[in-house]
Amino acid sequence: MTTQRNAVRLGILLVSVFFLTGFGPISRAADDVQEINDEGMTLDLSLTQAIDDAKHNNVLLKIAVEKIDEVRGRLWQNDSDLLPHLSFGASQGRVFWENFAGQGLPAFGVIGPFNTFDARFQITQRIFDLSAISKFQAGQMDVAMAREEKELAQQQVVTAAVISYLDVLQAQEQLKAVEEDLRLAQTLVSLAQHQLKVGVVTNLDVVRAQTRLAERRAKEQEDIERLDTAMLGFKRIIGLPLNSELSLSDSLIFFKEKPMGLSDAIATALKHRWEMSIASSKVRYARYRLSEAVRERLPKVDLYGNYGQSAVEPDKYAHKAAQIAVNVSVPIFEGGQIAGEIRQQASQVKQAKTLYDDMRTQVQEDVRLALQTLSTTTEEVKAASEALRLAGQQLGLARRQYTEGVGNNIAVVDAQAALENTRQSYVSALVQYHMARVNYYSALGRTESFHLSRS
């Protein structure tokens, strides 16, 4: 059950990255692959090279990089409250009638027409606003989270590339196993035909062996199709041309992983998992936003000034004009807007803390499950290897008896089927073991350290 849960998690990740991957511009490495294949050659690709290609070509990572620039743009907007605002304005107008009597100055009556001209530089600088400082700090934390999410996206892409690499290797090994089964089935057909000629068996033995051979041929075609499908998915995830010819240089050879102890593994995961870093940053971000809301109740002080020229027309009765002012504003009653914002942001802080605590628990659970699954799959590989050895011995004994003319070939066909099943089981056990290793490295936050052995 544990193995299935981990496989489902990794499978979901693989599918999500697969659909987020497109056919945009690819790296120089991919262009080199196209040139190599135009010359009729096959690229020998290691797991390390596949990971590198995925990090350069995958759309998910490209979008994550653009997200950082997007958040930086928002940071500039947040900074504007702390920086001076400088502008220039000019106006030329004509007043036809100005009724001073209507403004309480009857002695002046109505005057006009006359011209007015005004041109000034204006500057505004906020000199005291603690809420703007908190807003700026929240913006900086937003940029930090975007960088962390980019690192998490890279980890996910690497994991998806590793899983896809393993999927291709599994398809290749299953096809090799079927090819071995096919050669064995052909040998047993020849043996049955020989036994029929010498009169030891009946025609039924030949038909039984030929039926098994036909089943293996059908299975071979199924596995060829599965390998083609797995290879196409792999090429798309790492961003290489779909018509490129690839040969994977790493293999599913078993070697025992030496995992950390539980306490060390949990400490490593809490330190290196980007999910933990993001959850912690979200708590700090929420606190800055709460501080911003609380500080909205405090006074704000602005400095305003302008300098320019005032005249009837630009060159008529012109004279310097200037003004400076300090504006202090204190919110007294704003209809509950600030109180509502404080309440909302306080709730956001509590939610972020809750998610952080839950993520901490999730990381510990992931590590425990990964260690448990790694131990279980290690034993499964050993058991599958022993079963494969015994199935080979069983087939050898059955063939010897059949060759000596003792009975029909039912025992041989049964032993053949048992050997085929144990071969497939051994391949599946190897894949599950390496998938458990992927899950272990992923739980520690060190997926890029995952490795395989060369063929």
C-alpha positions as CSV (number, residue, x, y, z in Angstrom):
1,M,0.0,0.0,0.0
2,T,2.8,2.4,0.9
3,T,4.5,1.7,-2.5
4,Q,1.3,2.4,-4.3
5,R,0.8,5.7,-2.4
6,N,4.3,6.9,-3.3
7,A,3.9,5.8,-6.9
8,V,0.6,7.7,-7.2
9,R,2.3,10.9,-5.8
10,L,5.1,10.7,-8.3
11,G,2.8,9.7,-11.1
12,I,0.7,12.8,-10.5
13,L,3.8,15.0,-10.5
14,L,4.9,13.4,-13.8
15,V,1.5,13.9,-15.5
16,S,1.3,17.6,-14.3
17,V,4.8,18.4,-15.7
18,F,4.1,16.5,-18.9
19,F,1.0,18.7,-19.7
20,L,2.9,21.8,-18.7
21,T,5.6,21.0,-21.2
22,G,5.5,22.5,-24.7
23,F,7.4,22.9,-27.9
24,G,8.8,26.3,-27.4
25,P,12.4,27.3,-28.3
26,I,14.8,24.7,-27.2
27,S,18.4,24.9,-26.0
28,R,21.6,24.6,-28.0
29,A,21.9,21.0,-26.7
30,A,18.6,20.1,-28.4
31,D,19.8,21.8,-31.7
32,D,22.9,19.6,-31.5
33,V,20.7,16.5,-31.1
34,Q,18.8,17.5,-34.3
35,E,22.1,17.9,-36.2
36,I,23.4,14.6,-35.0
37,N,20.2,12.8,-36.0
38,D,20.4,14.4,-39.5
39,E,23.6,12.5,-39.9
40,G,21.9,9.3,-38.9
41,M,23.6,8.9,-35.5
42,T,22.1,8.0,-32.1
43,L,22.6,10.2,-29.1
44,D,23.8,8.3,-26.0
45,L,22.0,10.0,-23.1
46,S,22.8,9.6,-19.5
47,L,20.4,10.5,-16.6
48,T,22.6,13.5,-15.7
49,Q,22.4,14.8,-19.3
50,A,18.6,14.2,-19.4
51,I,18.2,16.2,-16.1
52,D,20.3,19.1,-17.6
53,D,18.2,19.1,-20.8
54,A,15.0,19.2,-18.7
55,K,16.3,22.2,-16.7
56,H,17.1,24.1,-19.8
57,N,14.1,23.3,-22.0
58,N,11.1,22.7,-19.7
59,V,8.3,25.3,-20.0
60,L,7.4,25.0,-16.3
61,L,10.9,26.4,-15.4
62,K,10.7,29.1,-18.1
63,I,7.4,30.3,-16.7
64,A,8.8,30.3,-13.1
65,V,11.6,32.5,-14.2
66,E,9.2,35.0,-15.8
67,K,7.1,34.9,-12.5
68,I,10.2,36.4,-10.7
69,D,10.2,39.3,-13.1
70,E,6.5,39.8,-12.7
71,V,6.9,40.0,-8.9
72,R,9.8,42.4,-9.2
73,G,7.5,44.7,-11.2
74,R,5.1,44.6,-8.3
75,L,7.9,45.5,-5.9
76,W,8.7,48.6,-7.9
77,Q,5.1,49.6,-7.5
78,N,5.3,49.1,-3.8
79,D,8.5,51.1,-3.6
80,S,6.8,54.2,-5.2
81,D,5.2,55.2,-1.9
82,L,8.7,55.7,-0.3
83,L,10.3,57.5,-3.3
84,P,9.8,61.1,-4.4
85,H,7.3,61.9,-7.1
86,L,8.4,64.6,-9.5
87,S,6.3,66.1,-12.3
88,F,6.0,69.1,-14.5
89,G,2.8,70.9,-15.5
90,A,2.1,74.0,-17.6
91,S,-1.1,75.7,-18.5
92,Q,-2.2,78.7,-20.6
93,G,-5.8,79.9,-20.1
94,R,-8.1,82.9,-20.8
95,V,-10.8,84.1,-18.4
96,F,-13.6,85.9,-20.1
97,W,-15.5,87.0,-17.0
98,E,-14.6,86.6,-13.4
99,N,-17.5,87.6,-11.0
100,F,-15.8,88.8,-7.8
101,A,-19.2,90.1,-6.5
102,G,-20.5,86.6,-6.5
103,Q,-17.6,85.7,-4.3
104,G,-18.3,88.3,-1.7
105,L,-16.3,91.2,-3.2
106,P,-18.9,93.6,-4.7
107,A,-16.3,96.4,-5.0
108,F,-14.5,94.6,-7.8
109,G,-17.6,93.5,-9.7
110,V,-17.0,91.6,-12.9
111,I,-13.6,91.8,-14.6
112,G,-12.2,90.3,-17.7
113,P,-11.2,89.1,-20.2
114,F,-7.6,88.3,-19.1
115,N,-5.0,85.6,-19.7
116,T,-3.3,83.3,-17.2
117,F,-0.1,81.3,-17.6
118,D,1.5,78.9,-15.1
119,A,4.4,76.5,-15.4
120,R,5.9,74.6,-12.4
121,F,7.9,71.6,-11.4
122,Q,6.1,69.8,-8.5
123,I,7.6,67.3,-6.1
124,T,6.0,65.2,-3.4
125,Q,7.9,63.1,-0.9
126,R,6.3,61.0,1.9
127,I,8.6,61.6,4.9
128,F,6.8,59.4,7.4
129,D,4.7,56.3,6.7
130,L,5.4,53.2,8.6
131,S,2.7,51.2,6.7
132,A,4.6,51.9,3.4
133,I,7.7,50.4,4.9
134,S,5.8,47.3,5.8
135,K,4.4,47.2,2.3
136,F,7.9,47.4,0.9
137,Q,9.1,44.6,3.2
138,A,6.2,42.4,2.0
139,G,7.1,43.1,-1.6
140,Q,10.7,42.0,-1.0
141,M,9.4,38.8,0.6
142,D,7.1,38.2,-2.4
143,V,10.2,38.3,-4.7
144,A,12.0,35.8,-2.4
145,M,9.0,33.5,-2.5
146,A,9.0,33.7,-6.3
147,R,12.7,32.6,-6.4
148,E,11.9,29.8,-4.0
149,E,9.0,28.6,-6.1
150,K,11.3,28.6,-9.1
151,E,13.6,26.3,-7.2
152,L,10.7,24.1,-6.3
153,A,9.6,24.0,-9.9
154,Q,13.1,22.9,-10.9
155,Q,13.0,20.1,-8.4
156,Q,9.7,19.0,-9.7
157,V,11.0,19.1,-13.3
158,V,14.0,17.1,-12.3
159,T,11.8,14.5,-10.6
160,A,9.6,14.2,-13.6
161,A,12.6,13.7,-15.9
162,V,14.0,11.0,-13.6
163,I,10.7,9.2,-13.5
164,S,10.3,9.4,-17.3
165,Y,13.9,8.0,-17.7
166,L,13.0,5.1,-15.4
167,D,9.8,4.5,-17.4
168,V,11.8,4.2,-20.6
169,L,14.3,1.8,-18.9
170,Q,11.4,-0.3,-17.6
171,A,9.9,-0.5,-21.1
172,Q,13.2,-1.5,-22.5
173,E,13.8,-4.2,-19.9
174,Q,10.4,-5.6,-20.3
175,L,10.9,-5.8,-24.0
176,K,14.3,-7.6,-23.5
177,A,12.5,-10.0,-21.1
178,V,9.9,-10.7,-23.8
179,E,12.5,-11.2,-26.4
180,E,14.2,-13.8,-24.2
181,D,10.9,-15.5,-23.6
182,L,10.4,-15.5,-27.4
183,R,13.7,-17.2,-28.0
184,L,12.9,-19.7,-25.4
185,A,9.5,-20.4,-26.9
186,Q,11.1,-20.9,-30.3
187,T,13.6,-23.4,-28.7
188,L,10.7,-25.3,-27.1
189,V,8.8,-25.5,-30.3
190,S,11.8,-27.0,-32.0
191,L,12.2,-29.4,-29.1
192,A,8.6,-30.5,-29.3
193,Q,8.9,-31.0,-33.1
194,H,12.0,-33.1,-32.5
195,Q,10.2,-35.2,-29.9
196,L,7.3,-35.7,-32.2
197,K,9.6,-37.0,-35.0
198,V,11.2,-39.6,-32.7
199,G,7.7,-40.6,-31.5
200,V,8.1,-39.7,-27.9
201,V,5.2,-37.2,-27.8
202,T,2.0,-36.4,-29.7
203,N,1.1,-33.5,-32.0
204,L,-0.7,-31.9,-29.0
205,D,2.7,-31.0,-27.5
206,V,3.8,-29.2,-30.7
207,V,0.5,-27.2,-30.8
208,R,0.9,-26.3,-27.1
209,A,4.4,-25.0,-27.7
210,Q,3.4,-23.1,-30.9
211,T,0.5,-21.5,-29.0
212,R,2.9,-20.2,-26.4
213,L,5.2,-18.9,-29.1
214,A,2.3,-17.0,-30.7
215,E,1.4,-15.4,-27.3
216,R,5.0,-14.2,-26.9
217,R,5.0,-12.6,-30.4
218,A,1.8,-10.7,-29.5
219,K,3.3,-9.6,-26.2
220,E,6.4,-8.4,-28.0
221,Q,4.4,-6.1,-30.2
222,E,2.6,-4.7,-27.1
223,D,5.9,-4.0,-25.4
224,I,7.4,-2.4,-28.6
225,E,4.4,0.0,-28.6
226,R,4.8,0.8,-24.9
227,L,8.5,1.6,-25.4
228,D,7.7,4.0,-28.2
229,T,5.1,5.7,-26.1
230,A,7.4,6.0,-23.1
231,M,10.2,7.4,-25.3
232,L,8.0,10.0,-26.8
233,G,6.9,11.2,-23.4
234,F,10.5,11.3,-22.2
235,K,11.6,13.4,-25.2
236,R,8.9,15.9,-24.6
237,I,9.6,16.3,-20.9
238,I,13.3,16.9,-21.4
239,G,12.6,19.2,-24.4
240,L,14.3,17.2,-27.2
241,P,12.9,16.9,-30.7
242,L,10.4,14.0,-31.0
243,N,12.2,12.6,-34.1
244,S,15.6,12.4,-32.3
245,E,17.1,8.9,-31.9
246,L,18.1,8.3,-28.2
247,S,19.9,5.5,-26.4
248,L,19.9,5.6,-22.6
249,S,23.3,4.9,-21.2
250,D,22.2,4.3,-17.6
251,S,20.4,1.1,-16.5
252,L,18.2,-0.5,-13.8
253,I,21.1,-2.5,-12.3
254,F,20.5,-3.0,-8.6
255,F,22.8,-1.5,-6.1
256,K,22.0,-1.0,-2.4
257,E,21.1,2.5,-1.3
258,K,22.5,3.5,2.1
259,P,19.9,5.8,3.6
260,M,20.4,8.2,6.5
261,G,19.0,7.5,9.9
262,L,15.5,8.7,10.6
263,S,16.5,11.8,12.7
264,D,19.2,12.9,10.2
265,A,16.9,12.3,7.3
266,I,14.1,14.4,8.8
267,A,16.6,17.2,9.7
268,T,18.0,17.2,6.2
269,A,14.5,17.3,4.7
270,L,13.4,20.2,6.9
271,K,16.5,22.1,5.8
272,H,16.5,21.4,2.1
273,R,12.9,21.0,1.1
274,W,11.8,24.1,-0.8
275,E,8.2,23.5,0.3
276,M,9.3,24.3,3.9
277,S,11.2,27.4,2.8
278,I,8.1,28.6,0.9
279,A,5.8,27.9,3.8
280,S,8.1,29.9,6.1
281,S,8.3,32.8,3.7
282,K,4.5,32.9,3.5
283,V,4.3,33.3,7.3
284,R,6.7,36.2,7.1
285,Y,4.9,37.7,4.2
286,A,1.6,37.5,6.0
287,R,3.1,39.2,9.1
288,Y,4.4,42.1,7.0
289,R,0.9,42.6,5.5
290,L,-0.6,42.5,9.0
291,S,2.0,45.1,10.1
292,E,1.0,47.2,7.1
293,A,-2.6,47.1,8.0
294,V,-2.0,48.0,11.7
295,R,0.2,50.9,10.7
296,E,-2.5,52.4,8.5
297,R,-3.8,53.9,11.8
298,L,-0.7,55.9,12.3
299,P,-0.1,59.5,10.9
300,K,1.3,60.0,7.5
301,V,3.5,63.0,6.7
302,D,4.0,64.4,3.2
303,L,6.2,67.1,1.9
304,Y,4.9,69.1,-1.1
305,G,6.7,71.7,-3.1
306,N,6.6,73.4,-6.5
307,Y,8.7,75.9,-8.4
308,G,8.1,77.7,-11.7
309,Q,6.8,80.7,-13.4
310,S,3.4,82.6,-13.3
311,A,2.4,85.2,-15.8
312,V,-0.3,86.5,-18.1
313,E,1.5,84.9,-21.0
314,P,4.9,83.1,-21.0
315,D,6.8,86.3,-21.8
316,K,4.4,88.9,-20.3
317,Y,4.5,89.9,-16.6
318,A,6.4,86.7,-15.8
319,H,7.6,86.2,-12.3
320,K,8.9,83.3,-10.3
321,A,6.4,81.3,-8.3
322,A,7.0,78.7,-5.6
323,Q,5.3,76.9,-2.8
324,I,6.2,74.5,-0.1
325,A,3.9,72.7,2.4
326,V,3.9,69.9,4.9
327,N,0.7,67.8,5.0
328,V,-0.1,65.6,8.0
329,S,-3.0,63.2,7.8
330,V,-4.4,61.0,10.6
331,P,-7.3,58.5,10.0
332,I,-10.0,59.0,12.6
333,F,-13.0,57.1,11.2
334,E,-12.8,55.4,7.9
335,G,-16.0,53.3,8.1
336,G,-14.2,50.2,9.5
337,Q,-11.9,49.7,6.5
338,I,-8.7,49.6,8.5
339,A,-10.2,47.4,11.2
340,G,-11.5,45.0,8.5
341,E,-8.1,44.9,6.9
342,I,-6.4,44.1,10.2
343,R,-8.8,41.3,10.9
344,Q,-8.3,39.9,7.4
345,Q,-4.5,40.0,7.6
346,A,-4.5,38.5,11.1
347,S,-6.5,35.6,9.8
348,Q,-4.0,35.2,6.9
349,V,-1.1,35.0,9.4
350,K,-2.9,32.2,11.3
351,Q,-3.6,30.3,8.1
352,A,0.0,30.6,7.0
353,K,1.2,29.3,10.4
354,T,-1.3,26.4,10.2
355,L,0.0,25.5,6.7
356,Y,3.6,25.8,7.9
357,D,3.0,23.4,10.7
358,D,1.1,21.0,8.4
359,M,3.9,21.1,5.9
360,R,6.4,20.3,8.6
361,T,4.3,17.3,9.5
362,Q,4.0,16.3,5.8
363,V,7.8,16.4,5.3
364,Q,8.3,14.2,8.3
365,E,5.7,11.8,7.0
366,D,7.3,11.8,3.5
367,V,10.7,10.9,5.0
368,R,9.3,8.1,7.1
369,L,7.3,6.6,4.2
370,A,10.3,7.0,1.9
371,L,12.6,5.1,4.3
372,Q,9.9,2.4,4.8
373,T,9.3,2.0,1.1
374,L,13.0,1.9,0.3
375,S,13.6,-0.9,2.9
376,T,10.5,-2.9,1.6
377,T,11.5,-2.6,-2.1
378,T,15.1,-3.6,-1.3
379,E,13.8,-6.9,0.1
380,E,11.3,-7.3,-2.8
381,V,14.2,-7.1,-5.3
382,K,16.1,-9.8,-3.4
383,A,13.0,-12.0,-3.3
384,A,12.3,-11.5,-7.0
385,S,16.0,-12.3,-7.9
386,E,15.8,-15.5,-5.9
387,A,12.4,-16.4,-7.6
388,L,14.0,-15.8,-11.0
389,R,16.9,-18.1,-10.2
390,L,14.6,-20.9,-9.0
391,A,12.3,-20.5,-12.0
392,G,15.3,-21.0,-14.3
393,Q,16.2,-24.2,-12.4
394,Q,12.6,-25.4,-12.6
395,L,12.5,-24.9,-16.3
396,G,15.9,-26.7,-16.7
397,L,14.6,-29.7,-14.8
398,A,11.3,-29.8,-16.7
399,R,13.2,-29.7,-20.1
400,R,15.5,-32.4,-19.1
401,Q,12.7,-34.7,-18.1
402,Y,10.8,-33.9,-21.4
403,T,14.0,-34.5,-23.4
404,E,14.4,-37.9,-21.8
405,G,10.8,-38.7,-22.9
406,V,9.2,-38.6,-19.4
407,G,5.7,-37.3,-19.9
408,N,4.4,-34.5,-22.2
409,N,5.5,-30.9,-22.2
410,I,2.8,-29.5,-19.9
411,A,5.4,-29.2,-17.1
412,V,7.8,-27.5,-19.6
413,V,5.1,-24.9,-20.6
414,D,4.1,-24.3,-17.0
415,A,7.8,-23.8,-16.1
416,Q,8.2,-21.5,-19.1
417,A,5.3,-19.4,-18.0
418,A,6.6,-19.2,-14.5
419,L,10.0,-18.1,-15.7
420,E,8.3,-15.4,-17.9
421,N,6.3,-14.1,-15.0
422,T,9.3,-14.0,-12.7
423,R,11.3,-12.1,-15.3
424,Q,8.6,-9.5,-15.5
425,S,8.3,-9.4,-11.7
426,Y,12.0,-8.9,-11.3
427,V,11.9,-6.0,-13.7
428,S,8.9,-4.5,-11.9
429,A,10.7,-5.0,-8.5
430,L,13.8,-3.2,-9.9
431,V,11.7,-0.3,-11.1
432,Q,9.8,0.0,-7.8
433,Y,13.1,0.0,-6.0
434,H,14.5,2.8,-8.0
435,M,11.2,4.7,-7.8
436,A,11.5,4.3,-4.0
437,R,15.0,5.8,-4.3
438,V,13.6,8.7,-6.3
439,N,10.9,9.2,-3.6
440,Y,13.7,9.1,-0.9
441,Y,15.8,11.7,-2.6
442,S,12.7,13.8,-3.3
443,A,11.6,13.6,0.4
444,L,15.1,14.9,1.4
445,G,14.9,17.7,-1.2
446,R,17.9,16.4,-3.1
447,T,16.4,14.9,-6.2
448,E,19.3,16.2,-8.4
449,S,21.6,13.8,-6.4
450,F,19.7,10.8,-7.6
451,H,21.8,8.5,-9.9
452,L,21.8,5.2,-11.7
453,S,24.5,2.8,-12.8
454,R,25.9,2.7,-16.3
455,S,24.9,-0.3,-18.5
